[in-house]
Amino acid sequence: MQKQSEAKIGVYIERVVSSLENVCAIVAGISLLVAILLVSANALSRHLFSAPLEIQLELTESYLLVMLIALALPWSFRKGGFIRITIFAEVFNQTVWNAAYQIGLIASALYMAILGYEAFDVFLDAWQKNYLIMGVIDWPVAWSWVWIPIGCWLLAARALLMAFGFGDEPQGH
C-alpha cells in the first residue's frame, strides 16, 4: 500500500515538473523570438537610419539569452538534448549500466542543485544591494540571474525523477 502511495506521489511530482518545464520552454521560446526581433530591428535601424537601438545589446545578452538557455535546459534534457556516451551501455551488462546511469543522474541532480543555489545566492545579493548594469537604461542585475536557479533546480528535479524511475526516459536514450 505504501509503495502505491509513493508511486502516486512520484507520478504527481513528475506531472508538475513536466508542466513547469513546458512553461519554461515556452518562455524560453518567446525570449528567443524577442531576441531575434530586437537584433534584426537593431541591424535595420543601424543600417537604414544610422540610429541603433540603444537598449538591444544589454537586453538581449543579459536577459533574453540567459532566459533562453537556463529555462530551456530541463525541457531539452527531457526531450533527449544531451550527449550520450553509449560505449558504457554496450560494455557493461544491463544491471551494472542501470546502476551507473542512476548514480550519474543523482550526481548530476546534486551538481545542478548546488549550481542553482549558488546562482540564487548571486541573485539575492544583487537584489538586496540593488546592483545595476549602467547604460542608457540602468538594468537591474538581479533579473538577469533569477532564471539560472529556476532552470538548474528544474533540471535537478528532472534528473532525480528519472533516477528513481518516474517519467519517461528521454527521447533518444
MISE-978764 format. One record per residue (C-alpha): residue number from 1; residue in one letter; x, y, z. Coordinates in steps of 0.001 Angstrom, whole numbers. Example, Ala and Ser with C-alpha at 12.3 -4.5 7.8 and 13.67 -1.06 7.14 Angstrom:
<atoms>
ATOM/i/aa/xx/yy/zz
ATOM/1/A/12300/-4500/7800
ATOM/2/S/13670/-1060/7140
</atoms>
This chain:
<atoms>
ATOM/i/aa/xx/yy/zz
ATOM/1/M/0/0/0
ATOM/2/Q/2827/2412/853
ATOM/3/K/4540/1635/-2496
ATOM/4/Q/1353/2615/-4359
ATOM/5/S/1114/5841/-2376
ATOM/6/E/4769/6674/-3106
ATOM/7/A/4248/5861/-6791
ATOM/8/K/1226/8191/-6947
ATOM/9/I/3234/10989/-5316
ATOM/10/G/6106/10411/-7740
ATOM/11/V/3765/10485/-10745
ATOM/12/Y/2132/13668/-9431
ATOM/13/I/5523/15352/-8913
ATOM/14/E/6596/14249/-12401
ATOM/15/R/3478/15846/-13910
ATOM/16/V/4063/19088/-12015
ATOM/17/V/7736/19192/-13079
ATOM/18/S/6780/18430/-16703
ATOM/19/S/4221/21239/-16656
ATOM/20/L/6774/23668/-15228
ATOM/21/E/9319/22543/-17851
ATOM/22/N/6777/23168/-20594
ATOM/23/V/6017/26670/-19290
ATOM/24/C/9738/27428/-19047
ATOM/25/A/10287/26136/-22599
ATOM/26/I/7537/28439/-23863
ATOM/27/V/9095/31419/-22042
ATOM/28/A/12493/30437/-23494
ATOM/29/G/10999/30284/-26984
ATOM/30/I/9404/33696/-26550
ATOM/31/S/12720/35127/-25339
ATOM/32/L/14407/33703/-28452
ATOM/33/L/11795/35266/-30701
ATOM/34/V/12091/38643/-28952
ATOM/35/A/15916/38469/-29160
ATOM/36/I/15751/37717/-32893
ATOM/37/L/13334/40570/-33474
ATOM/38/L/15422/43010/-31423
ATOM/39/V/18695/42103/-33128
ATOM/40/S/17028/42344/-36552
ATOM/41/A/15390/45671/-35717
ATOM/42/N/18720/46969/-34413
ATOM/43/A/20518/45909/-37607
ATOM/44/L/17868/47506/-39807
ATOM/45/S/17767/50676/-37743
ATOM/46/R/21549/50900/-37680
ATOM/47/H/21972/50431/-41448
ATOM/48/L/18907/52245/-42738
ATOM/49/F/18750/55180/-40345
ATOM/50/S/22199/55196/-38687
ATOM/51/A/20328/55011/-35395
ATOM/52/P/20931/51797/-33444
ATOM/53/L/18520/50606/-30769
ATOM/54/E/20425/51552/-27648
ATOM/55/I/18721/49020/-25374
ATOM/56/Q/19134/45992/-27640
ATOM/57/L/22552/44714/-26557
ATOM/58/E/22036/44758/-22776
ATOM/59/L/18505/43401/-23012
ATOM/60/T/19475/40612/-25377
ATOM/61/E/22727/39418/-23832
ATOM/62/S/21976/39955/-20142
ATOM/63/Y/18331/38923/-20024
ATOM/64/L/16865/37237/-23080
ATOM/65/L/19736/34857/-23865
ATOM/66/V/20152/33921/-20201
ATOM/67/M/16427/33200/-20076
ATOM/68/L/16631/31179/-23259
ATOM/69/I/19466/28944/-22102
ATOM/70/A/18522/28481/-18451
ATOM/71/L/14810/27915/-18939
ATOM/72/A/15213/25555/-21894
ATOM/73/L/17622/23221/-20034
ATOM/74/P/15162/20915/-18231
ATOM/75/W/12750/20588/-21164
ATOM/76/S/15641/19945/-23524
ATOM/77/F/17030/17234/-21236
ATOM/78/R/13624/15562/-21015
ATOM/79/K/13398/15585/-24803
ATOM/80/G/16840/13967/-25206
ATOM/81/G/19020/17020/-25740
ATOM/82/F/22155/15725/-24064
ATOM/83/I/25390/13979/-25016
ATOM/84/R/25223/10208/-24877
ATOM/85/I/28299/8103/-24193
ATOM/86/T/26959/4751/-25316
ATOM/87/I/30115/2684/-25079
ATOM/88/F/29461/2018/-21377
ATOM/89/A/25969/742/-22124
ATOM/90/E/27462/-1638/-24673
ATOM/91/V/30329/-2839/-22449
ATOM/92/F/28504/-3394/-19148
ATOM/93/N/25622/-5741/-18513
ATOM/94/Q/22195/-4165/-18007
ATOM/95/T/22320/-4294/-14190
ATOM/96/V/25682/-2500/-13972
ATOM/97/W/24642/8/-16624
ATOM/98/N/21367/816/-14832
ATOM/99/A/23214/1356/-11529
ATOM/100/A/25836/3593/-13199
ATOM/101/Y/23102/5515/-15006
ATOM/102/Q/21168/6054/-11765
ATOM/103/I/24307/7192/-9908
ATOM/104/G/25114/9568/-12772
ATOM/105/L/21626/11068/-12666
ATOM/106/I/21787/11552/-8892
ATOM/107/A/25254/13136/-9116
ATOM/108/S/24045/15418/-11925
ATOM/109/A/20992/16416/-9893
ATOM/110/L/23196/17251/-6924
ATOM/111/Y/25522/19336/-9106
ATOM/112/M/22628/21239/-10708
ATOM/113/A/21027/21843/-7305
ATOM/114/I/24290/23312/-5990
ATOM/115/L/24746/25384/-9143
ATOM/116/G/21181/26666/-8752
ATOM/117/Y/21815/27502/-5104
ATOM/118/E/24956/29466/-5979
ATOM/119/A/23116/31353/-8740
ATOM/120/F/20260/32065/-6327
ATOM/121/D/22797/33449/-3862
ATOM/122/V/24096/35831/-6564
ATOM/123/F/20503/36786/-7423
ATOM/124/L/19710/37562/-3771
ATOM/125/D/22898/39577/-3335
ATOM/126/A/22190/41605/-6482
ATOM/127/W/18563/42075/-5396
ATOM/128/Q/19400/43196/-1860
ATOM/129/K/22199/45547/-2924
ATOM/130/N/20313/46772/-6000
ATOM/131/Y/23198/46125/-8409
ATOM/132/L/22749/47750/-11799
ATOM/133/I/24217/47438/-15270
ATOM/134/M/24798/51052/-16225
ATOM/135/G/23846/52140/-19701
ATOM/136/V/21155/54116/-21474
ATOM/137/I/18868/52309/-19051
ATOM/138/D/20106/51169/-15646
ATOM/139/W/19320/47435/-15827
ATOM/140/P/18836/45548/-12533
ATOM/141/V/21383/42722/-12367
ATOM/142/A/19149/40520/-10212
ATOM/143/W/16674/39955/-13030
ATOM/144/S/19402/38617/-15277
ATOM/145/W/20304/35995/-12618
ATOM/146/V/16875/34835/-11481
ATOM/147/W/16432/32481/-14463
ATOM/148/I/19518/30393/-13717
ATOM/149/P/18367/28837/-10424
ATOM/150/I/14925/28162/-11897
ATOM/151/G/16428/26221/-14803
ATOM/152/C/19035/24460/-12667
ATOM/153/W/16562/23376/-9996
ATOM/154/L/14061/22111/-12550
ATOM/155/L/16827/20150/-14267
ATOM/156/A/17875/18723/-10882
ATOM/157/A/14274/17677/-10217
ATOM/158/R/14044/16055/-13663
ATOM/159/A/17284/14109/-13115
ATOM/160/L/16119/12901/-9684
ATOM/161/L/12762/11835/-11060
ATOM/162/M/14472/9887/-13818
ATOM/163/A/16931/8344/-11360
ATOM/164/F/14054/6935/-9355
ATOM/165/G/12065/5740/-12353
ATOM/166/F/9426/8448/-12681
ATOM/167/G/8578/9881/-16058
ATOM/168/D/9655/8636/-19429
ATOM/169/E/13240/8094/-20366
ATOM/170/P/14459/10970/-22500
ATOM/171/Q/13898/10577/-26204
ATOM/172/G/16888/9103/-27973
ATOM/173/H/18081/7227/-24870
</atoms>
